Amino acid sequence: MQRINRGSATKALFMSFMVLSCSLLAVAQPGPDGAPHGRWWSNPQIAERLGLTPQQAEEIEAIAFGTGEKMIDLRAQRDKAQLELQRLLNQDDVDESGVERALARLEEAQCGIVVLETRSRIEIALRLDRDQRERLMRRFEERDRTRRSRSMTDRKRLREERREGER
């Protein structure tokens, strides 16, 4: 069994979190259809604006449910791999090959999550026509702009409150 020192263990931990962070960023981005996370198809106002038929909403719901079931298992695998990695890295004598195996399990689970989400988005996109996809993308682009604007306003307000507190 190979041993690595704490500095190497810290580096391995950092790398594992970088892999995870990059994967999470990929998941957070809109899919090829522009669809965000959430149950937008069950919102009557959005469904009406998109011209979503009851059959489309039903099919999208089935896709989302199936994806959700599989996602539970993948997230559990990812969480177990993270826990195992933490356990290995917290040992006084870190087993490099054990860390590598745990990293491989973590990477596999996280990639599985990304692939499942992407396939789900593609399946949903196939249920929408081009016009519906474009309207959906515009709707969520507007929502994202509003969120960014609110976030900037909140940051500006916090800075001003800090300045007032310093006086």
N, C-alpha and C positions, 0 to 999 in steps of 0.2 A: 504494500500500500504506500503510495507516494504521499508525502506531507508537503504542505505549502505554508509559508509564514502568513502572519496577519495582514501584511501589506498586499500580498497576492490575493488573499481572501477578500479584502476590501475591493480590490480591482475587479475580481470576478463578480462580486455583488453589484458593483456599479454597472458593469457590462450587462448583467442580467436585467437590471432595472432600465437600462437604455433600450434593450431589445423590447421589453414590455411597453415602455413609454412610446416608442416608435409605432408599435403595433396598435396601441390604443389611439394614437393620433390618426392612424389610417382608418380605424373603425369609426372615429368621430366625423370623418368627412362624408359629405353626401355621396351616395352611390351614383352609378352611371345614369340613373333615372332622376337624380336630384332629390330623391325621397329621403327625408330625415328620419330620425328615430321617432317613435310615437304612433299612436293609433289615429292618424289623421283621417283615414277612410271612414271612421265611425263618427266623425264630427259632421252633423247635418249641413252646416253652412259650407264647409269645405267640399263635401260631397256634391252639394248643389252647384257650387261655382265650377267644379271640375266636370259636371255632367256625369258623375259616377252612377252607374246602374246598380240596382240591388245585387245582381249577379256578380258584378265586378267586386263590390264590397264584400260579398260572401267569399269569393275566391281569395281575395287579399287577406281576409280574416283567417281563412284556413292556412294560408302560407305562413302568416305571422304566428299562429298557434303552433304549427309544426316546428317552425324555427325556434320559438320560445322553449319548447320541450327539449330540443337538442342543445340549445344554448345552456340550459341548466346543467346538463352533464359536462359540457365543455368548460364552463366556468368552474365547476367543482374540480375537474382535472387540473385546471390552471391554479386554483387556490391550493390544492394539495401539493402541486409541484413547488409553488412559492414557499409553502410551509416547510417542505423537506429541504429546500435550498437554504432557508434561514437556519434550520436546525444544523445542517452541515457546516454552515459558515460560522456559527456560534461556538463550535467546538474549539478546544485549545489547539489540537492538531487537526488541521483541516485536510480532508481526503480529497485531493484534486480530481481523481477519477469519479468519485461520488458527486462532486460539485458539477463536473461536466455532464454526467448522466441526468442530474436534476435540471440543469440548464436545458438540456435537450428535451426533456419532458415539458418544461415550461414553454419553450419555443414551439413545440408541436401543438400544445393546447392553445396557445395564443394564435398561432397561424390557423388552427381549425376554426377559431372564433371569427377571424377575419374572412376566411373562405365561406363560412356559413352565412355571415351577414351579406357578403357580396352576392352570393347565389340567391339569397332571399330577395335582395333588391332587384336583381335581374328578373326573377320570377314575377315580382310585382310589376315591374316595368312592362313585361310582356302582356299583362292584363289591361294596360292603359294604352289608349291611342296616342299618337304624337302630340296632338293638341292638349290632351289631358296632362301629359308629362311636362310640356312647356308651361302650362298654367300652374302646375304644382311646383315646378322649379321657381317660377317667379314669386309665388306665394311665400315660399320658405326663404328666398333671398331677401324679401322684404322683412320677414320676421328676424332674420339674422342681422340686418342693418339696424333694426329697432333695438335689438338686444345690445349690439355694440355701442350704439348711441347712448343707451341707458347706462351701460357700464362706464363709458367715458364720463358721463355726467356724475355718476356716483364717485368716481375717482377724483374728479375735480372738487366735488363737495367735501370729500374727506381731507384733501390737501388744504382747503380753506379752513376747515375746522381745526386741523393741526396748527396752522399758522395763528389762528385766533387763540388757541390754547397756549402757544409759546409767548404771547404778548403779556 
